[in-house]
Amino acid sequence: MKISQPEIPKKSASVVLYLALGGLSFSMLQSLVAPALGTFAEDFGANTADVSWILTSYLLSASVATPIISKLGDMVGKRKMLIVALSFLFVGTVIAAVAPTLPVLIFARFLQGAAGAVMPLSTGIARDLLPPVKVPTTVGLLSAIFGIGAGVGIVAAGPLVESFSWHALFWAPLIFIALALAGVIFGLPNSGSVQKARLDLPGIGLLALSLVSILIAVSKGREWGWGQPTTIALIATGIVSMVAFLLVENRSGHALINLSLLKIRGVWTSNVVALTFGFAMFGTFVLIPTVLQLPSET
């Protein structure tokens, strides 16, 4: 069922500002905790593998939630789902700021990661609301904001923790999240059209099972032993679930991810580059701050 195309707002700059603030907040929170992993381990009395879930839970949640919330954006409206995504980010950040234990902090990070659809939703809203001539520049700006936010987060973490405490890592971005959420609620009209569709529940379940199984195995493999039955079973479950997910998506009339797009050279090559870059970037986020915080004699 289609609805009429919304009128393009007169103040395009304010639309870009609200969308950019949302993207900046999410990307900052991706990297902001990495330099403080040692501080978290010390405060909570946890080991490195457990503390790494502060970062991993965020990325895991984003991986599963992004296609789901993006699909819901097509079904019920992008603006509505952007409000939902930013609300997850806001609530998760408040909980993280006051988290008394590591499990609570990991749960809060999981809620924050559910806002991963901010980028695709923002891109879609920009295409719907802005004049066509401004769309390429705006999409490029929003993409750049994600890189800038990650860079700001990794640099700002040290001064915030040294001057205040790790709690400040979450109180500071909360200002940007609140501004973005208020701007989207009060400053953006509904955008685009909605589609009559349904969620691919089997696909969602298989994707979540695959990612969770593999990440738990990788996280706990060294502790449990890579040759132990539990580790092997989790890795096997993850691989089988991912293969099943691809088969289900390929045959579904309401696919969560349109796999046919991967046949386009520009799409699959971009995804390979993004995967490689992400692996290197987040590995660096964890490794370099840890090395730099070692005693000088080491």
LUMLUMKE-764544 format. One record per residue: residue number from 1; residue in three letters; x, y, z of N, C-alpha, C in turn. Coordinates in steps of 0.02 Angstrom, whole numbers, plus 32768, in hexadecimal, padded with zeros to 4 digits. Atoms other than C-alpha are relative to their C-alpha. Layout:
REC n res nx ny nz cax cay caz cx cy cz
REC NUM ALA X Y Z X Y Z X Y Z .
...
//
This chain:
REC n res nx ny nz cax cay caz cx cy cz
REC 1 MET 802B 7FC5 8000 8000 8000 8000 802C 803E 8000 .
REC 2 LYS 7FD6 7FC5 8008 804A 80A7 7FCA 7FDF 803D 8021 .
REC 3 ILE 8018 7FC0 7FE8 803B 8150 801B 8020 8037 7FD7 .
REC 4 SER 7FE8 7FCA 8029 8057 81F8 7FCA 8046 8015 8015 .
REC 5 GLN 7FBC 7FEA 7FF3 8109 823A 7FBB 7FFE 8041 8029 .
REC 6 PRO 8002 7FC4 7FD7 812C 82BC 8043 801D 803C 7FDC .
REC 7 GLU 7FE4 7FC3 801B 8151 8370 801A 8047 8009 801A .
REC 8 ILE 7FBB 7FF6 7FEC 820A 8397 801C 8004 803B 8030 .
REC 9 PRO 7FFC 7FC9 7FCF 822F 83FF 80B8 802B 8039 7FE5 .
REC 10 LYS 7FDC 7FC5 8017 826C 84B0 809B 8046 8004 801E .
REC 11 LYS 7FC0 7FFB 7FDE 82FA 84A3 8118 8025 7FBD 7FFA .
REC 12 SER 7FDC 803F 800B 8363 8417 80CD 803A 7FF9 8030 .
REC 13 ALA 7FC6 8002 7FD4 83F6 8446 813C 7FEE 7FE1 8044 .
REC 14 SER 8014 801C 7FBF 8394 841A 81DA 7FF6 7FB5 7FFB .
REC 15 VAL 8009 8048 800A 8367 836F 8192 8044 7FDD 8002 .
REC 16 VAL 7FBD 801D 8002 841E 834B 816E 8020 8001 8046 .
REC 17 LEU 7FE3 7FF9 7FBD 844F 8389 821C 7FE6 7FC9 802F .
REC 18 TYR 801D 8033 7FD3 83D6 8315 8278 8019 7FBA 7FEE .
REC 19 LEU 7FE9 8042 8016 840A 827F 820F 804A 7FF7 8011 .
REC 20 ALA 7FB8 8003 7FF1 84C3 82A8 8226 800D 7FF6 804A .
REC 21 LEU 7FF8 8008 7FB7 84B1 82B6 82E3 7FF3 7FB8 8015 .
REC 22 GLY 800F 8046 7FF0 8462 820A 82EA 8039 7FD2 7FEC .
REC 23 GLY 7FC8 8029 8017 84ED 81BD 8282 803F 800C 8028 .
REC 24 LEU 7FC5 7FEF 7FD8 8573 8218 82E5 7FFD 7FDE 8045 .
REC 25 SER 8009 801F 7FBE 852D 81D8 838B 800E 7FB5 7FFD .
REC 26 PHE 7FF7 8048 8004 8526 8124 8352 8049 7FED 7FF2 .
REC 27 SER 7FBC 8012 8012 85D3 8123 8304 8031 8010 8039 .
REC 28 MET 7FD5 7FF1 7FC6 8622 8177 839C 7FFE 7FC8 8033 .
REC 29 LEU 8008 8034 7FCE 85DC 80F1 840E 801E 7FBE 7FE9 .
REC 30 GLN 7FDF 803D 8018 8626 806A 839E 8047 7FFB 801D .
REC 31 SER 7FB8 8002 7FEF 86D9 809A 83C9 8010 801D 8044 .
REC 32 LEU 7FF2 7FDA 7FC2 86C9 8102 8469 8016 7FD3 8039 .
REC 33 VAL 7FF1 802C 7FC8 86D5 806B 84DD 8043 7FDB 7FF8 .
REC 34 ALA 7FC5 802A 800D 876C 8018 848A 803D 8013 802B .
REC 35 PRO 7FC5 7FF0 7FD8 87F7 807B 84E1 7FF6 7FF4 804B .
REC 36 ALA 800E 8008 7FB8 87A1 8060 8589 7FF3 7FB8 8014 .
REC 37 LEU 800D 8046 7FEF 8794 7FA2 8582 8029 7FEA 803D .
REC 38 GLY 7FD7 8010 7FC6 8823 7F94 85FE 7FE2 801C 8040 .
REC 39 THR 8021 7FE2 7FC6 87C8 800A 8674 7FC3 7FD9 8015 .
REC 40 PHE 803B 8029 7FF2 8729 7FA4 8666 8014 7FBF 8022 .
REC 41 ALA 7FE8 8040 7FE3 878A 7F04 868B 8015 8009 8048 .
REC 42 GLU 7FE8 7FF3 7FBC 87D8 7F51 8725 7FC5 800F 802F .
REC 43 ASP 8039 7FED 7FD5 8736 7F9C 8769 7FD1 7FC6 800D .
REC 44 PHE 802F 8038 7FF9 86CD 7F00 874C 8022 7FBF 8013 .
REC 45 GLY 7FDC 803D 7FEF 8755 7E81 8774 7FF5 7FC9 7FCD .
REC 46 ALA 800E 8030 8036 873C 7E2C 86CB 803E 7FF5 7FD6 .
REC 47 ASN 7FC7 800D 802C 87B3 7DDD 864F 7FF4 8020 7FBB .
REC 48 THR 8002 7FDE 8040 87D8 7E1D 85A0 7FC9 7FE5 7FD3 .
REC 49 ALA 8033 801D 802B 8765 7DA2 8547 7FBA 8017 8013 .
REC 50 ASP 8043 7FEA 7FEA 86CE 7DD3 85B1 7FF6 804A 7FF1 .
REC 51 VAL 8006 7FB8 800A 86F1 7E8D 85A5 7FF8 8011 7FB5 .
REC 52 SER 8005 7FF2 8048 8702 7E83 84E7 7FB8 7FFE 7FE8 .
REC 53 TRP 8047 8002 8014 8646 7E5F 84E2 7FDF 8044 8006 .
REC 54 ILE 8019 7FBA 8000 862D 7F18 8509 8000 801A 7FB9 .
REC 55 LEU 7FFC 7FED 8046 8663 7F33 8456 7FDA 7FD0 7FD3 .
REC 56 THR 801E 8033 802B 8627 7E8E 840C 7FB4 8002 8001 .
REC 57 SER 8049 8000 7FFB 8574 7E9A 844D 7FE2 8039 7FD7 .
REC 58 TYR 8016 7FC7 8028 8563 7F44 83F9 7FFE 7FEE 7FB6 .
REC 59 LEU 7FFB 8012 8046 859C 7F02 8351 7FD1 7FC7 7FEE .
REC 60 LEU 802D 8038 800C 8538 7E61 8361 7FB8 8019 7FFA .
REC 61 SER 8044 7FE5 8002 8498 7EBF 8387 7FF4 8028 7FBF .
REC 62 ALA 8007 7FD9 803D 84B7 7F36 82F6 7FFA 7FD3 7FC3 .
REC 63 SER 8002 802D 8039 84D5 7EA5 827F 7FBB 7FE1 7FF6 .
REC 64 VAL 8042 8020 8005 842E 7E54 82A8 7FC8 8033 7FF9 .
REC 65 ALA 8038 7FCF 7FFE 83C3 7EEF 82C8 7FFD 802C 7FC2 .
REC 66 THR 8000 7FD2 8039 83F9 7F57 8232 7FD3 7FEA 7FC7 .
REC 67 PRO 802E 8013 8035 83A3 7EF0 81AB 7FB7 7FFC 8017 .
REC 68 ILE 8046 8005 7FE8 8309 7ED6 821A 7FE0 8045 8004 .
REC 69 ILE 801D 7FBD 7FF8 82EE 7F8D 8246 7FFC 8024 7FBC .
REC 70 SER 8003 7FE2 8043 8317 7FC2 8194 7FC4 7FE6 7FD9 .
REC 71 LYS 803A 801D 8021 8294 7F4A 8152 7FBF 801D 801C .
REC 72 LEU 803B 7FE2 7FE1 8215 7F8C 81CF 7FF8 8049 7FEA .
REC 73 GLY 8004 7FBC 801A 8240 803A 8190 7FDB 8003 7FBE .
REC 74 ASP 8025 8003 803F 8201 8008 80E5 7FB6 7FEF 800B .
REC 75 MET 8044 8017 7FF4 8165 7FBC 8133 7FD4 8032 8025 .
REC 76 VAL 8028 7FD3 7FD7 812E 803F 81B2 8016 8049 7FFC .
REC 77 GLY 7FE8 7FBC 8007 8194 80D9 8186 8046 8009 801C .
REC 78 LYS 7FBA 7FF9 7FEC 824B 8108 8190 8007 802E 803C .
REC 79 ARG 7FFA 7FD1 7FC8 8232 819B 8207 7FEC 7FDE 8041 .
REC 80 LYS 8016 8022 7FC3 81D3 812F 8284 8036 7FD1 8019 .
REC 81 MET 7FCE 8031 7FEB 825A 80AA 8284 8042 8023 8014 .
REC 82 LEU 7FC5 7FDB 7FEB 82E4 812D 8290 7FF6 8018 8048 .
REC 83 ILE 800F 7FED 7FBB 828E 816C 832F 800A 7FC4 802E .
REC 84 VAL 7FF7 803D 7FD9 828B 80B8 836E 804A 7FF2 800A .
REC 85 ALA 7FB8 800F 7FFD 8344 809F 8345 8023 8030 8030 .
REC 86 LEU 7FE0 7FCF 7FD5 8378 8141 839A 7FE9 7FF8 8049 .
REC 87 SER 8019 800D 7FBC 830B 8115 8430 8026 7FC7 8020 .
REC 88 PHE 7FD6 8036 7FE8 8369 8070 8441 8044 801B 8015 .
REC 89 LEU 7FBE 7FE4 7FF3 840B 80D3 8439 7FFF 802A 8040 .
REC 90 PHE 8006 7FD4 7FC6 83D0 8150 84BC 7FF9 7FD7 8041 .
REC 91 VAL 800C 8029 7FC4 838E 80CF 8539 803E 7FD6 8010 .
REC 92 GLY 7FC5 8028 7FF4 8425 805F 8522 803A 8029 801C .
REC 93 THR 7FCA 7FD6 7FE8 849B 80F0 8540 7FF5 8016 8048 .
REC 94 VAL 8010 7FEF 7FBB 8442 8125 85E0 8010 7FC5 802E .
REC 95 ILE 7FF3 803C 7FD8 844A 8072 8622 804B 7FF4 8007 .
REC 96 ALA 7FB8 800A 7FFE 8502 8065 85F2 8022 8031 802F .
REC 97 ALA 7FE1 7FCC 7FD7 852B 8107 864B 7FFB 7FF1 804B .
REC 98 VAL 800A 800E 7FB8 84E9 80C4 86F1 8008 7FB5 800F .
REC 99 ALA 7FFB 8049 7FF8 8510 800A 86D8 802A 7FEE 803D .
REC 100 PRO 7FDA 8013 7FC4 8544 7FBC 877F 802B 7FC1 7FF6 .
REC 101 THR 7FDC 803F 800B 8583 7F17 8736 800F 7FF8 7FB5 .
REC 102 LEU 7FEE 800C 8046 85D2 7ED6 8696 7FC6 7FE4 7FD7 .
REC 103 PRO 8039 8018 8028 8538 7E71 865F 7FCE 8037 7FEF .
REC 104 VAL 802E 7FC9 800E 84CC 7F0D 866E 801D 802D 7FCA .
REC 105 LEU 7FE0 7FD7 8032 854A 7F70 8608 7FFD 7FDF 7FBB .
REC 106 ILE 8003 8024 803F 854F 7EE9 8582 7FB9 8002 7FE4 .
REC 107 PHE 8046 7FFA 8015 8490 7EE9 857C 7FF2 8046 7FE4 .
REC 108 ALA 800A 7FBB 8018 8491 7FA7 856A 8021 800A 7FBC .
REC 109 ARG 7FDE 7FFA 8040 850E 7F9A 84DC 7FD9 7FDB 7FCA .
REC 110 PHE 802A 8024 8030 849D 7F1B 8488 7FC6 802C 7FE9 .
REC 111 LEU 8035 7FD1 8011 840F 7F9A 848F 801A 8037 7FD2 .
REC 112 GLN 7FE4 7FCC 802A 8480 801F 8446 800C 7FE7 7FB9 .
REC 113 GLY 7FF2 801B 8042 84B3 7FAE 83B7 7FC3 7FF7 7FD5 .
REC 114 ALA 803E 8007 8026 83FD 7F98 8386 7FF1 803D 7FD6 .
REC 115 ALA 8008 7FC3 8027 840A 8048 8341 8029 7FFF 7FC0 .
REC 116 GLY 7FD6 8004 803B 8479 800A 82B4 7FDE 8014 7FC0 .
REC 117 ALA 8025 7FED 803C 83EF 8030 8237 7FFE 804B 7FF5 .
REC 118 VAL 8000 7FB8 8008 840C 80EA 8250 801B 8014 7FBB .
REC 119 MET 7FE2 7FEE 8040 847B 80F0 81B5 7FD3 7FF1 7FC4 .
REC 120 PRO 802C 800D 803A 840A 8097 8136 7FBF 8028 8003 .
REC 121 LEU 803E 7FD9 7FFB 836F 80EE 817A 800D 8049 7FEF .
REC 122 SER 7FEF 7FBB 800E 83C5 8198 8171 800A 800A 7FB5 .
REC 123 THR 7FF5 7FFC 8049 83FB 8176 80BE 7FBE 7FFF 7FDB .
REC 124 GLY 8041 8004 8020 834A 8145 808E 7FD8 8040 800A .
REC 125 ILE 8024 7FC2 7FF2 8300 81DF 80E2 801D 8039 7FD7 .
REC 126 ALA 7FE1 7FCC 8029 837D 824F 8089 7FE8 7FFB 7FB7 .
REC 127 ARG 8018 8009 8045 8349 8205 7FE2 7FB7 8014 7FF9 .
REC 128 ASP 8047 7FF0 8003 8291 821F 800C 7FF2 804A 8008 .
REC 129 LEU 8011 7FBC 7FEC 8297 82CE 8054 8026 8037 7FDC .
REC 130 LEU 7FD6 7FCB 801C 8323 832B 7FFD 7FFA 8004 7FB4 .
REC 131 PRO 7FFF 7FF9 8049 832B 8370 7F4C 8033 7FD0 7FE2 .
REC 132 PRO 7FD2 8031 801D 837E 82EF 7ED8 8047 8019 7FF9 .
REC 133 VAL 7FBD 7FE5 800B 8411 8363 7EB8 8029 7FFE 8040 .
REC 134 LYS 7FDC 7FFF 7FBF 843D 8361 7F73 800B 7FBB 801D .
REC 135 VAL 7FFC 8043 7FE3 842D 82A6 7F90 8046 7FE3 7FFE .
REC 136 PRO 7FBC 801E 8000 84DB 826C 7F56 802E 8020 8034 .
REC 137 THR 7FD5 7FDE 7FD0 8533 82F1 7FBF 7FED 7FED 8048 .
REC 138 THR 8017 800F 7FBD 84C7 82CB 8057 8012 7FB9 8014 .
REC 139 VAL 7FEE 8046 7FF1 84E2 820F 804C 804B 7FFA 800C .
REC 140 GLY 7FB8 8000 7FF5 859C 822D 803C 8013 801E 8044 .
REC 141 LEU 7FF3 7FE1 7FBF 8598 829F 80D4 7FEE 7FD1 8039 .
REC 142 LEU 8015 802E 7FCB 8537 8221 813D 8031 7FC6 8006 .
REC 143 SER 7FCF 8036 7FFF 85B2 8199 810C 8041 8017 8022 .
REC 144 ALA 7FC3 7FE6 7FE2 8645 8208 813B 7FF8 800A 804B .
REC 145 ILE 800D 7FF6 7FB9 85F3 8230 81E2 800D 7FC1 8028 .
REC 146 PHE 7FF4 803F 7FDC 85FC 8178 8211 804A 7FF6 800D .
REC 147 GLY 7FB8 8006 7FF6 86B7 8177 81F6 801B 8034 8031 .
REC 148 ILE 7FEB 7FCA 7FD3 86CD 821E 824F 7FED 7FEF 8048 .
REC 149 GLY 8017 8011 7FBD 8666 81E4 82E4 802B 7FCB 8021 .
REC 150 ALA 7FD5 8035 7FE5 86CF 8147 82F9 8044 801B 8013 .
REC 151 GLY 7FBF 7FE1 7FF0 876E 81AF 82F3 7FFC 802C 803E .
REC 152 VAL 800A 7FD5 7FC5 872B 822D 8371 7FFA 7FD5 803F .
REC 153 GLY 800A 802B 7FC6 86F6 81A0 83E5 8041 7FE3 801B .
REC 154 ILE 7FC2 8020 7FEA 879F 814B 83EA 8030 8032 801F .
REC 155 VAL 7FD4 7FCC 7FE6 87F8 81F1 840D 7FE4 801D 8041 .
REC 156 ALA 8020 7FDF 7FC6 877A 8239 848A 7FFE 7FD4 803E .
REC 157 ALA 8008 802E 7FC8 8774 819D 84F7 8033 800C 8037 .
REC 158 GLY 7FCC 7FF7 7FCE 881B 81BB 854D 7FF5 803B 802D .
REC 159 PRO 800C 7FC5 7FD6 87FC 826E 8588 7FC2 7FFA 802C .
REC 160 LEU 803E 8007 7FD9 874B 8242 85C1 800B 7FD3 803D .
REC 161 VAL 7FF5 802E 7FC9 8783 81AE 862A 8031 801D 8033 .
REC 162 GLU 7FCE 7FE5 7FD2 881B 8207 8673 7FE5 803C 8028 .
REC 163 SER 801A 7FC4 7FDF 87BC 82A7 869C 7FC4 7FF1 802D .
REC 164 PHE 803D 8010 7FDA 871D 8256 86DD 8002 7FB7 8014 .
REC 165 SER 7FFF 8048 7FF6 86FD 819A 86D6 7FE3 7FE0 7FC2 .
REC 166 TRP 801B 8020 803C 86C3 8118 8659 7FB6 8010 7FF6 .
REC 167 HIS 8047 7FEE 8007 8610 814E 867C 7FF7 803B 7FD0 .
REC 168 ALA 8004 7FC5 802C 8635 81EF 861D 8001 7FEC 7FB7 .
REC 169 LEU 8001 8018 8045 864D 8186 8580 7FBA 7FFB 7FE4 .
REC 170 PHE 8046 8006 8015 8590 8176 857B 7FD8 803F 800D .
REC 171 TRP 8024 7FC1 7FF3 8555 8219 85C9 800E 8032 7FC9 .
REC 172 ALA 7FEF 7FCE 8033 85B1 8281 8546 7FD9 7FF7 7FBE .
REC 173 PRO 8025 8009 803E 8564 8232 84A9 7FB4 8007 8008 .
REC 174 LEU 8048 7FFC 7FF4 84B8 8237 84FB 7FE4 8043 7FE9 .
REC 175 ILE 8015 7FBE 8017 84B0 82F1 84D0 7FEF 7FFF 7FB6 .
REC 176 PHE 800B 8004 8048 84C1 82CE 8416 7FC4 7FD4 7FEF .
REC 177 ILE 8038 802D 800D 8446 823E 841D 7FBE 8023 800E .
REC 178 ALA 803E 7FDC 7FEF 83C3 82AA 8474 7FEF 8034 7FCC .
REC 179 LEU 800C 7FCE 8034 83D8 8334 83F3 7FE7 7FDF 7FC0 .
REC 180 ALA 8015 8023 803D 83CA 82B9 8363 7FB9 7FE6 8006 .
REC 181 LEU 8042 801D 7FF6 8331 8264 83AD 7FCA 8037 7FFF .
REC 182 ALA 8030 7FC8 7FFF 82D9 830A 83CF 7FF8 801D 7FB9 .
REC 183 GLY 8004 7FE5 8043 8304 8347 8320 7FD7 7FD4 7FD1 .
REC 184 VAL 8026 802E 802A 82BE 82AC 82CC 7FB6 8000 8012 .
REC 185 ILE 8046 8001 7FEA 821F 82AE 8335 7FDC 8040 7FEB .
REC 186 PHE 8023 7FC0 800B 81F8 8367 831F 8012 8023 7FBE .
REC 187 GLY 7FEA 7FDB 803B 8257 8399 8282 7FFC 7FDB 7FBF .
REC 188 LEU 8005 8026 803F 823E 830D 8203 7FB9 7FEA 7FF2 .
REC 189 PRO 8042 801C 8013 819E 82E3 81A5 8008 7FB6 7FEF .
REC 190 ASN 7FFE 8045 8018 8170 8232 8176 801B 8000 7FB9 .
REC 191 SER 7FDF 8000 8041 81D4 81FF 80DD 7FEE 7FC1 7FD8 .
REC 192 GLY 8006 8038 802E 81BA 8192 8046 7FBE 7FDB 8004 .
REC 193 SER 803C 802A 8002 813C 8107 8030 800C 7FC2 802B .
REC 194 VAL 7FFA 803F 7FDB 8117 806B 8094 7FEC 7FC6 7FD4 .
REC 195 GLN 800B 803B 8028 8114 7FBC 804F 7FD9 7FCC 8028 .
REC 196 LYS 8025 8037 7FE0 809B 7F30 8076 802C 7FC2 7FFC .
REC 197 ALA 7FD2 8039 7FFD 8110 7EA6 80AD 7FFE 7FE3 8046 .
REC 198 ARG 7FFC 801E 7FBD 813A 7E38 8141 8049 7FEF 800E .
REC 199 LEU 7FBC 8010 7FEC 81D6 7E10 81A3 8010 7FB7 7FF2 .
REC 200 ASP 7FE9 8044 800C 823A 7D76 8174 801A 7FE3 8042 .
REC 201 LEU 7FEE 8018 7FBE 8238 7D26 8221 8033 7FC7 7FFF .
REC 202 PRO 7FCC 8034 8003 8297 7C87 81EF 8045 801C 7FF1 .
REC 203 GLY 7FC0 7FE1 8011 831E 7CF3 81A2 801F 8024 803C .
REC 204 ILE 7FE8 7FDD 7FC4 832B 7D5E 823F 801D 7FCF 8032 .
REC 205 GLY 7FEA 8032 7FCF 833A 7CC5 82AE 8042 7FE0 7FEC .
REC 206 LEU 7FC3 8021 8018 83BF 7C72 8242 803C 8030 8002 .
REC 207 LEU 7FCA 7FCF 7FFF 8426 7D12 8232 8019 800B 8048 .
REC 208 ALA 7FED 7FF5 7FBA 8423 7D30 82EE 8025 7FC3 801C .
REC 209 LEU 7FE1 803D 7FE7 844D 7C7A 8315 8047 7FF8 7FE5 .
REC 210 SER 7FBE 8007 801E 84E0 7C7A 829C 8032 8030 801E .
REC 211 LEU 7FD1 7FCE 7FE7 852F 7D1C 82D8 8010 7FF4 804A .
REC 212 VAL 7FF5 800B 7FB8 8517 7CF6 8392 802D 7FC3 800B .
REC 213 SER 7FD8 803D 7FF7 855E 7C46 8381 8049 800A 7FEF .
REC 214 ILE 7FBB 7FF6 8016 85F9 7C7B 8322 8025 8030 8030 .
REC 215 LEU 7FE0 7FCF 7FD5 861D 7D11 8392 800F 7FE3 8046 .
REC 216 ILE 7FF3 801F 7FBF 860B 7CAD 8433 803B 7FCF 7FFA .
REC 217 ALA 7FC9 802F 800A 867F 7C27 83ED 8043 8024 7FFA .
REC 218 VAL 7FC1 7FDB 8008 8702 7CA7 83BA 8014 8021 8042 .
REC 219 SER 7FF2 7FDE 7FC1 86F3 7D04 845F 8019 7FD0 8036 .
REC 220 LYS 7FF0 802F 7FCA 86FE 7C6A 84CE 802E 7FC7 7FEA .
REC 221 GLY 7FD8 8038 801A 8766 7BF8 845E 8042 7FF6 8024 .
REC 222 ARG 7FBF 8005 7FDF 880C 7C20 84B1 7FF7 7FE6 8048 .
REC 223 GLU 800C 8014 7FBB 87C2 7C08 855F 7FE9 7FB7 8005 .
REC 224 TRP 801B 8044 7FFE 8762 7B68 8539 802F 7FCE 7FDF .
REC 225 GLY 7FD7 802C 8029 87E0 7B22 84BC 7FE0 7FF9 7FBC .
REC 226 TRP 801C 8001 8044 87CC 7B27 83FF 7FEA 7FBB 7FEA .
REC 227 GLY 8013 8044 8013 87BF 7A6A 83F4 7FC9 7FE2 802A .
REC 228 GLN 8035 801A 7FD4 8739 7A58 847A 7FBE 7FFA 7FDA .
REC 229 PRO 8040 800B 8023 868E 7A15 8444 7FD3 803D 8000 .
REC 230 THR 802C 7FC6 7FFC 8633 7AB2 847E 8014 8034 7FCC .
REC 231 THR 7FE7 7FCF 8031 86A1 7B25 8414 7FF2 7FE9 7FB9 .
REC 232 ILE 800B 801A 8043 8697 7AB5 837C 7FB6 8001 7FEE .
REC 233 ALA 8048 8001 800D 85DA 7AA3 838E 7FE5 8045 7FF0 .
REC 234 LEU 8016 7FBC 800C 85C2 7B5F 8396 8015 8018 7FBB .
REC 235 ILE 7FE8 7FEB 8042 862D 7B7D 82FC 7FD7 7FDD 7FC9 .
REC 236 ALA 8027 8026 8031 85D1 7AF3 829D 7FB9 801B 7FFB .
REC 237 THR 8044 7FE4 7FFF 8529 7B39 82D3 7FFD 8043 7FDB .
REC 238 GLY 7FFD 7FBF 8022 855C 7BE5 8297 8005 7FF9 7FB5 .
REC 239 ILE 7FF7 8009 8048 8595 7BA8 81ED 7FC1 7FE3 7FE0 .
REC 240 VAL 803D 801F 801B 84FD 7B38 81D0 7FC7 8032 7FFF .
REC 241 SER 8036 7FCE 7FFC 8487 7BC2 8208 8008 8036 7FCA .
REC 242 MET 7FF5 7FCD 8034 84D8 7C3F 8191 7FEF 7FE5 7FBB .
REC 243 VAL 8011 801F 8040 84C9 7BC7 80FF 7FB4 7FFB 7FF9 .
REC 244 ALA 804A 8005 8001 8412 7BA8 812C 7FE1 8045 7FF6 .
REC 245 PHE 8019 7FBB 8008 83F7 7C65 813A 8003 8015 7FB7 .
REC 246 LEU 7FF8 7FED 8046 843B 7C80 808B 7FCD 7FDC 7FD3 .
REC 247 LEU 8030 8027 8028 83CC 7BF5 8045 7FB9 801B 800B .
REC 248 VAL 8042 7FE6 7FF1 8331 7C39 809D 7FF5 8043 7FE0 .
REC 249 GLU 8006 7FBD 801C 8352 7CEB 8066 7FF9 7FFD 7FB4 .
REC 250 ASN 8001 8006 8049 836D 7CB4 7FB2 7FBB 7FEA 7FE6 .
REC 251 ARG 8041 801A 8016 82C1 7C62 7FAD 7FC5 8027 801C .
REC 252 SER 8036 7FDD 7FDE 825D 7CD9 801B 7FE4 8038 7FD4 .
REC 253 GLY 8020 7FC9 8024 81DF 7D50 7FCE 8003 8040 8027 .
REC 254 HIS 7FFA 7FC5 7FD5 81FC 7DC7 8060 8045 7FFF 8021 .
REC 255 ALA 7FBC 8008 7FE6 82B9 7DB6 8072 8015 803B 802B .
REC 256 LEU 7FE5 7FCC 7FD4 830C 7E15 80FE 8038 8026 7FDC .
REC 257 ILE 7FCA 7FE3 8027 83A1 7E34 808C 7FFA 7FE9 7FB8 .
REC 258 ASN 8006 8011 8046 8396 7E3A 7FCF 8043 7FE7 7FE6 .
REC 259 LEU 7FC0 801D 8013 8422 7DC2 7FA3 8011 8009 7FB6 .
REC 260 SER 7FF3 7FF8 8047 840D 7DDF 7EE9 802C 803D 7FF2 .
REC 261 LEU 7FD6 7FC4 8009 8462 7E88 7F01 804A 7FEE 8002 .
REC 262 LEU 7FBA 8014 7FFB 8503 7E2B 7F2A 801D 7FEA 7FBD .
REC 263 LYS 7FE8 8011 8043 850D 7DF9 7E73 801E 803C 7FDC .
REC 264 ILE 7FE7 7FC3 801E 8533 7EAE 7E49 8047 800C 8018 .
REC 265 ARG 7FB9 7FFB 7FEE 85EF 7EC8 7E45 800E 8038 8032 .
REC 266 GLY 7FF4 7FC9 7FD3 85EB 7F71 7E9A 7FE7 7FF4 8046 .
REC 267 VAL 801D 800F 7FBE 8582 7F2B 7F29 802C 7FCE 8026 .
REC 268 TRP 7FDB 8032 7FDB 85E3 7E8E 7F55 8048 8015 800D .
REC 269 THR 7FBC 7FE9 7FF3 868D 7EE0 7F41 8001 8033 8039 .
REC 270 SER 8004 7FCF 7FC9 8657 7F6F 7FB3 7FF7 7FDD 8043 .
REC 271 ASN 800B 8025 7FC3 861C 7EF2 8034 803F 7FDC 8017 .
REC 272 VAL 7FC1 8021 7FEE 86C0 7E92 802E 8031 8033 801E .
REC 273 VAL 7FD4 7FCB 7FE6 8721 7F34 8047 7FE9 8015 8045 .
REC 274 ALA 801B 7FEB 7FBF 86AD 7F68 80D6 800E 7FCB 8036 .
REC 275 LEU 7FF2 8036 7FD0 86C2 7EBD 812A 8049 8000 8014 .
REC 276 THR 7FB8 7FFF 7FF2 877F 7EC4 811C 8013 803D 802A .
REC 277 PHE 7FF2 7FC2 7FDC 8786 7F78 8157 7FE6 7FFD 8048 .
REC 278 GLY 801E 8006 7FBE 8711 7F55 81E9 8028 7FD1 802D .
REC 279 PHE 7FD8 8030 7FD9 8777 7EBE 8221 8040 8020 8018 .
REC 280 ALA 7FC2 7FE0 7FEE 8817 7F22 821E 7FF5 8039 8031 .
REC 281 MET 800D 7FC6 7FD7 87CA 7FBD 826C 7FF0 7FEE 8048 .
REC 282 PHE 8014 8010 7FBC 8778 7F6C 8302 8035 7FD6 8024 .
REC 283 GLY 7FC7 8021 7FE1 880C 7EFA 831E 8033 8032 801A .
REC 284 THR 7FD2 7FCB 7FEC 8878 7F96 8324 7FE6 8026 803C .
REC 285 PHE 801F 7FDD 7FC8 87FD 7FEB 8399 800F 7FDE 8043 .
REC 286 VAL 7FF5 8026 7FC3 8818 7F60 8418 804B 7FFA 800F .
REC 287 LEU 7FB9 800F 7FF6 88D2 7F3E 83FD 8029 803D 8013 .
REC 288 ILE 7FD3 7FC7 7FF6 8925 7FE9 83F4 7FF6 8021 8045 .
REC 289 PRO 8007 7FE3 7FBC 88D6 8037 8492 801B 7FD3 8037 .
REC 290 THR 7FE6 802F 7FCE 8902 7F98 84F2 804C 8002 8004 .
REC 291 VAL 7FB7 7FFE 8003 89B7 7F9D 84B8 801A 8041 801E .
REC 292 LEU 7FE8 7FBF 7FE8 89C9 8057 84DD 7FF8 8009 804B .
REC 293 GLN 800B 7FFA 7FB8 8988 803F 858F 802B 7FD0 8029 .
REC 294 LEU 7FD3 802C 7FDC 8A0B 7FBB 85BA 8035 8028 8024 .
REC 295 PRO 7FC9 7FDC 7FDE 8A93 7FEC 8635 8039 800E 7FD0 .
REC 296 SER 7FCC 7FEB 802F 8B22 8047 85DE 8039 7FCD 7FFB .
REC 297 GLU 7FC9 8030 8002 8BA1 7FC0 860D 7FF1 7FC4 7FD3 .
REC 298 THR 8011 8038 802D 8B41 7F41 85A2 8004 8014 7FB8 .
//
